[in-house]
Amino acid sequence: MTTDPDAEIDHAGPVTPYRQLADILKARIARGDWAAGRPIPSELRLVQEYGLARSTVRRAIAVLVEEQVVWKVQGRGTYVGQPPAENS
């Protein structure tokens, strides 16, 4: 089942809000809302946009990091795709 990138969080649904958000963000990335190597909105922006607790947003992003959909740079944000290879 594919998630609608424009879906809203269903707090009463059977899927946890953090998983719903992770699926929505993945769908938005697949749609091309954010290009590879570009940042997704900040945690605060996602909290405001989806009406979720910051811990819920962080958990959704952690799922995407684990699934290698995004990567995080401390103090800079969360980026689409995989981190660039480091030159040794």
Backbone torsions as a table, in degrees:
resi	resn	phi	psi	omega
1	MET	NA	127.6	178.3
2	THR	-92.6	144.4	179.9
3	THR	-91.6	139.2	175.8
4	ASP	-71.1	124.9	-179.9
5	PRO	-62.8	-18.3	-180.0
6	ASP	-102.4	13.2	-178.5
7	ALA	-66.2	157.5	173.9
8	GLU	-105.7	160.5	179.0
9	ILE	-74.3	128.9	177.5
10	ASP	-101.5	97.5	-176.1
11	HIS	-66.9	-21.9	-178.9
12	ALA	-96.7	-1.1	-176.8
13	GLY	-77.2	171.5	-177.2
14	PRO	-76.0	-17.5	-179.7
15	VAL	-95.4	134.8	-178.0
16	THR	-62.4	148.3	-179.1
17	PRO	-56.8	-38.1	-179.0
18	TYR	-65.8	-36.9	178.7
19	ARG	-70.4	-38.8	175.9
20	GLN	-60.1	-45.8	-179.8
21	LEU	-63.5	-43.4	178.5
22	ALA	-58.2	-43.6	180.0
23	ASP	-66.5	-39.8	178.3
24	ILE	-64.1	-44.8	-179.9
25	LEU	-64.1	-40.0	176.3
26	LYS	-61.1	-42.1	179.9
27	ALA	-65.4	-37.9	178.8
28	ARG	-68.2	-37.3	176.5
29	ILE	-65.2	-45.5	179.6
30	ALA	-61.4	-35.0	179.4
31	ARG	-72.4	-19.7	179.0
32	GLY	100.1	15.2	178.0
33	ASP	-59.8	-34.2	178.7
34	TRP	-133.1	127.9	-178.3
35	ALA	-79.0	159.2	177.0
36	ALA	-57.2	135.4	179.8
37	GLY	83.5	-2.8	179.7
38	ARG	-103.9	153.3	-178.1
39	PRO	-76.2	149.2	168.7
40	ILE	-88.2	168.9	178.3
41	PRO	-57.4	154.5	-179.5
42	SER	-64.9	162.4	176.5
43	GLU	-55.5	-44.6	-179.0
44	LEU	-61.0	-42.7	178.8
45	ARG	-63.0	-41.5	178.4
46	LEU	-67.1	-37.2	175.5
47	VAL	-58.2	-47.9	-178.9
48	GLN	-67.5	-42.5	-175.9
49	GLU	-67.9	-38.7	-174.9
50	TYR	-106.3	-4.3	177.6
51	GLY	65.7	39.5	-178.6
52	LEU	-114.3	163.3	174.3
53	ALA	-71.6	151.6	179.9
54	ARG	-59.8	-36.9	179.0
55	SER	-63.5	-33.9	178.0
56	THR	-67.9	-43.2	178.2
57	VAL	-63.2	-43.7	179.0
58	ARG	-61.4	-39.2	179.4
59	ARG	-66.5	-39.9	177.3
60	ALA	-62.2	-43.8	179.2
61	ILE	-65.4	-38.7	177.8
62	ALA	-60.6	-37.6	176.4
63	VAL	-61.8	-45.0	-179.1
64	LEU	-66.9	-34.9	175.8
65	VAL	-65.2	-45.2	179.3
66	GLU	-61.4	-37.6	179.4
67	GLU	-82.0	1.3	178.6
68	GLN	60.4	35.6	175.5
69	VAL	-88.7	-33.4	179.7
70	VAL	-137.3	167.5	170.8
71	TRP	-137.1	155.9	-176.7
72	LYS	-110.1	145.6	172.3
73	VAL	-123.3	115.6	-176.5
74	GLN	-57.7	129.9	178.9
75	GLY	80.9	-4.1	-177.9
76	ARG	-119.4	-38.8	179.8
77	GLY	137.8	-166.5	-178.6
78	THR	-117.1	131.0	-172.6
79	TYR	-118.2	149.7	-179.1
80	VAL	-76.2	138.5	174.7
81	GLY	91.8	-155.8	-179.4
82	GLN	-102.6	149.6	178.8
83	PRO	-63.3	147.2	178.0
84	PRO	-62.9	147.8	178.8
85	ALA	-65.9	139.5	179.8
86	GLU	-83.9	135.6	176.4
87	ASN	-82.3	125.8	-178.4
88	SER	-90.1	NA	NA
